[in-house]
Amino acid sequence: MKICPSCSLELSLEECFYKSSSSKNGYMSRCKRCTNKRTTARRKARKALKGTRISVAALGGLKVCTKCERPLPLQAYNKNRASNDGLSYHCRSCQNGYAPTGKKDAPPNRTTYLRGHDYTIAVAMDRATLKLRDLHLIEYYQLLGEELKDK
């Protein structure tokens, strides 16, 4: 027997409470009837709020950016099929702050790293963590460096 905190009734666990693996006793704290009432009320509240967004047409062709909160013309937004109005939530200037800056600032790949650094740096790294491909590249550039020194 367990007391429901919502309706204050003492009810049997197996018949009147839903199972829950996250609770200590294995059952939810509220009875089935109170749980169903609560979820139904939440569902109705969500349905009532649905469609209450300010439409783009109501603002006269402007949309408010959710980041900087400025009303901007529709041309200031990128396309986004997932949103209701077909435009992204943030304006382009705010989105540019999130995006990576490009290939120039991107970290180099393994080949250019090994080509630009001395072989001793690569040997100092733990050989167990290096992939077989990296070991082959290290050996290749070491041999290439020795050939260039001989010339």
C-alpha positions in Angstrom: 0.0 0.0 0.0 1.1 3.5 -0.9 -0.3 7.0 -0.4 -0.6 9.1 -3.6 0.7 12.7 -2.9 -1.9 14.2 -5.3 -5.2 12.7 -4.1 -4.0 11.5 -0.6 -5.6 8.1 -1.0 -3.9 4.9 0.2 -3.9 2.5 -2.8 -2.2 -0.8 -3.7 1.1 -0.6 -5.5 0.5 -3.3 -8.2 -3.0 -2.2 -9.3 -3.0 1.6 -8.9 0.6 2.8 -9.6 2.6 2.7 -12.9 6.0 1.0 -12.8 9.1 3.2 -12.9 12.7 2.0 -13.0 14.0 5.4 -11.9 12.2 5.5 -8.5 13.5 3.7 -5.4 10.5 1.4 -4.9 10.0 0.7 -8.6 6.7 2.6 -8.9 5.8 6.2 -9.8 4.9 8.6 -6.9 1.4 9.4 -8.2 -1.4 6.9 -8.8 -2.5 6.1 -12.3 -5.6 8.3 -12.1 -3.6 11.4 -11.0 -0.9 10.7 -13.5 -3.4 10.5 -16.4 -5.1 13.7 -15.2 -1.8 15.5 -15.1 -0.6 14.3 -18.6 -4.0 15.2 -20.1 -3.9 18.7 -18.6 -0.4 19.2 -20.0 -1.4 17.9 -23.4 -4.4 20.3 -23.5 -2.2 23.3 -22.4 0.3 22.5 -25.2 -2.5 22.3 -27.8 -3.8 25.6 -26.6 -0.4 27.3 -27.1 0.1 25.7 -30.5 -0.2 28.3 -33.3 0.2 31.3 -31.0 3.5 32.3 -32.5 3.6 35.8 -34.0 3.4 35.2 -37.8 5.8 36.9 -40.2 2.8 38.5 -42.0 1.6 40.1 -38.8 4.9 41.9 -38.4 4.7 43.4 -41.9 7.4 41.2 -43.5 9.7 41.4 -40.5 10.9 38.5 -38.3 12.3 38.8 -34.8 15.7 37.1 -34.3 15.6 34.8 -31.3 19.3 35.6 -30.5 19.6 39.4 -30.8 15.8 40.0 -30.6 15.8 42.6 -33.4 13.0 42.7 -36.0 14.7 42.2 -39.4 13.6 41.8 -43.0 13.1 38.2 -44.3 16.2 38.5 -46.5 18.3 38.6 -43.3 17.5 34.9 -42.5 18.7 31.7 -44.1 16.2 29.0 -45.2 15.3 26.3 -42.8 12.6 23.7 -43.8 12.1 22.5 -40.2 10.8 25.8 -38.9 7.1 26.9 -39.3 7.8 29.8 -41.5 10.6 28.2 -43.5 13.3 30.5 -42.2 16.0 29.9 -39.6 15.5 31.1 -36.0 18.6 33.3 -35.9 19.5 36.1 -38.4 22.6 35.6 -40.6 24.7 37.9 -38.5 24.0 35.9 -35.4 24.5 32.6 -37.2 27.9 33.7 -38.5 29.0 33.8 -34.8 28.2 30.0 -34.5 29.7 28.7 -37.7 33.4 27.7 -38.0 35.5 30.4 -39.7 36.6 28.2 -42.6 39.4 26.0 -43.9 42.2 28.5 -43.1 41.6 28.1 -39.3 40.8 24.4 -39.5 43.4 22.1 -37.9 45.7 20.4 -40.4 45.3 16.8 -41.3 47.9 14.1 -40.2 49.8 14.2 -43.4 50.5 17.9 -43.4 51.3 17.8 -39.6 53.9 15.0 -40.1 55.3 16.7 -43.2 55.8 20.0 -41.4 57.2 18.7 -38.1 60.4 17.0 -37.2 60.5 13.2 -37.0 61.6 13.3 -33.4 58.3 14.9 -32.4 56.4 12.0 -33.9 58.7 9.5 -32.2 58.2 11.2 -28.9 54.5 10.5 -29.2 53.3 7.2 -27.8 53.6 4.7 -30.6 50.7 2.7 -29.2 48.3 5.6 -29.9 49.5 6.2 -33.4 47.6 4.4 -36.2 49.5 2.2 -38.6 48.9 4.7 -41.3 50.7 7.4 -39.2 53.7 5.1 -38.6 54.0 4.5 -42.3 53.9 8.3 -43.0 56.5 8.9 -40.3 58.8 6.4 -41.8 58.2 7.7 -45.3 59.0 11.3 -44.4 62.0 10.2 -42.4 63.4 8.4 -45.4 62.5 11.4 -47.7 64.3 13.7 -45.3 67.5 11.6 -45.3 67.4 11.5 -49.1 67.2 15.3 -49.3 70.1 15.6 -46.9 72.3 13.3 -49.0 71.8 15.5 -52.1 
